[in-house]
Amino acid sequence: MTFTSRLAVVALASLLATGTAFAQTAAPAAKTDAATTADKKVTKERSAESLECSKQADAKGLKGKERKKFRRECKKEAKAGTAAPAADKK
């Protein structure tokens, strides 16, 4: 065998070998509706007090820790039966 014929055989063999390396695998099975709903986090319905406190926090433009603190105090007062705080103390 000459050098060029050996080179041609090696090139052909490498093409055949790399074809299987780049082959696609089968697509994973589709999830059922029950499986996807089980994977999702279940969220609770928000209470009227929670929604109202969120609206008040939005109106004041509160964000981050200040918003969490305001909403916590607002919901606590709403559950206690008093009106939500009208002004934010700083």
C-alpha atoms as one frame of an Amber mdcrd trajectory, in Angstrom:
protein
   0.000   0.000   0.000   1.249   3.434  -0.843   1.275   6.392   1.458  -1.639
   8.171  -0.269  -3.867   5.084  -0.131  -3.115   4.688   3.599  -3.938   8.344
   4.108  -7.240   7.890   2.259  -8.150   4.853   4.409  -7.364   6.752   7.627
  -9.403   9.759   6.469 -12.369   7.560   5.581 -12.185   5.696   8.896 -12.039
   8.971  10.856 -15.093  10.310   9.020 -17.050   7.184   9.866 -15.956   7.293
  13.511 -16.829  10.972  14.012 -20.273  10.508  12.476 -21.400   8.491  15.484
 -19.782  10.939  17.907 -21.959  13.780  16.642 -25.177  11.790  16.398 -28.092
  13.210  18.333 -29.595  11.342  21.220 -33.297  10.636  21.470 -35.456  13.421
  22.869 -36.540  12.934  26.474 -40.100  11.794  27.020 -42.626  14.587  27.409
 -43.786  15.245  30.943 -47.413  14.752  31.779 -49.547  17.521  33.225 -49.497
  15.870  36.644 -45.708  15.800  36.672 -45.372  19.448  35.684 -47.863  20.633
  38.278 -46.093  18.626  40.965 -42.801  20.298  40.026 -44.229  23.793  40.329
 -44.338  25.504  43.679 -47.863  25.751  44.993 -48.747  29.339  45.901 -51.361
  30.317  48.434 -54.135  32.771  47.765 -53.216  36.183  49.137 -55.503  37.621
  51.773 -57.300  40.919  51.422 -55.063  42.383  54.128 -51.951  41.310  52.261
 -53.172  42.825  49.000 -54.138  46.090  50.674 -50.766  46.353  52.426 -49.016
  45.703  49.117 -51.008  48.495  47.477 -50.063  50.867  50.282 -46.399  49.896
  49.985 -46.562  50.482  46.216 -48.123  53.902  46.750 -45.277  54.834  49.083
 -42.685  53.486  46.654 -41.167  51.135  49.214 -38.716  48.473  48.097 -36.580
  45.780  49.680 -36.281  45.581  53.445 -38.369  48.686  54.037 -41.246  47.155
  52.033 -41.038  43.834  53.920 -41.015  45.629  57.271 -43.952  47.848  56.306
 -46.035  44.925  54.998 -45.292  42.815  58.080 -46.406  45.598  60.447 -49.407
  46.449  58.260 -50.661  42.852  58.185 -50.104  42.492  61.926 -52.206  45.581
  62.611 -54.878  44.476  60.132 -55.193  41.113  61.869 -55.392  42.858  65.232
 -58.417  44.764  63.963 -56.917  48.235  63.736 -56.582  50.280  60.603 -53.451
  49.986  58.518 -50.755  52.550  59.338 -51.358  55.794  57.477 -47.802  57.151
  57.672 -44.430  55.485  57.613 -42.175  56.366  60.555 -38.510  56.893  59.754
